[in-house]
Amino acid sequence: MLGDITIGQYYPGDSVLHKLDPRTKILAILVYMVSLFIVNNFYGLLGMMAISILVVAVSKVPVKYFFRGLKMIIFIVLLTVALQMFMTPGDVVWQWSFLKITKEGIKQAVFMGTRLVLLISITSILTLTTTPIALTDGIERLLKPFQRFGVPAHELAMMMSIALRFIPTLVEETDKIMKAQAARGASFDTGNLIEKVKALVPLLVPLFLSAFQRADELAIAMEARCYHGGTNRTRLKALQYTGKDLAAGILCICMVAAAIISRTVS
């Protein structure tokens, strides 16, 4: 299950999405999220689903990466669906004691579940098609105008990038520790809730120690390379907008417009 986490992983490729400026991809993801919450009916949701399928196809990232990422949120999706199904008032189609399912609840459950799946799937495109260095530069450039208000753009971008980059590393470390503890007779799946929580202690302690050690090694490595933050710092590859980024921006504007228009369709 831990190997199914795809957040923070980069899939090398030469697709159009891989070549886009990271700032364009970050803004496009934000626009998609806004558009996804603007639509309020199944017509608009089908349109957003078609856009998601098209983006996945253009990225040339294997579909299995997206399904692997969805495995980790299946509980959240099922919980959201259940809450919408049982707590939405309307025409009752099934009832047992105080539990009841309504037509409106089923529609809302399908709508919210699909929206959540699309949201997770499309946001994973950002890290799958963008290297950590490019992502850091993109976030920093987007936050740069806020430096006049005292926002440490470079430091925030670096922290966010390192956090995303180390998710797969920590997941791999967790898997190794779990296998080592299991080989020594530890069990993480048996017993009641309290016993399962206690069983996590031999897992969390070495995991935190490993994380602190990696952070210390990273800090030493950065100091050894005379890293001094964003002041007067040059880059090997300077970010530059191209015609593809302009086309992507126009498509994003069209997407928002279509999402707003879809609200008028009954």
Secondary structure by P-SEA (a helix, b strand, c coil): cccccccccccccccccccccaaaaaaaaaaaaaaaaacccaaaaaaaaaaaaaaaaaacccaaaaaaaaccaaaaaaaaaaaaacccccccccccccccccaaaaaaaaaaaaaaaaaaaaaaaaaaaccaaaaaaaaaaaaccccccccaaaaaaaaaaaaaaaaaaaaaaaaaaaaaaaaaccccccccaaaaaaaaaaaaaaaaaaaaaaaaaaaaaaaaacccccccccccbbbbbcaaaaaaaaaaaaaaaaaaaaaacc
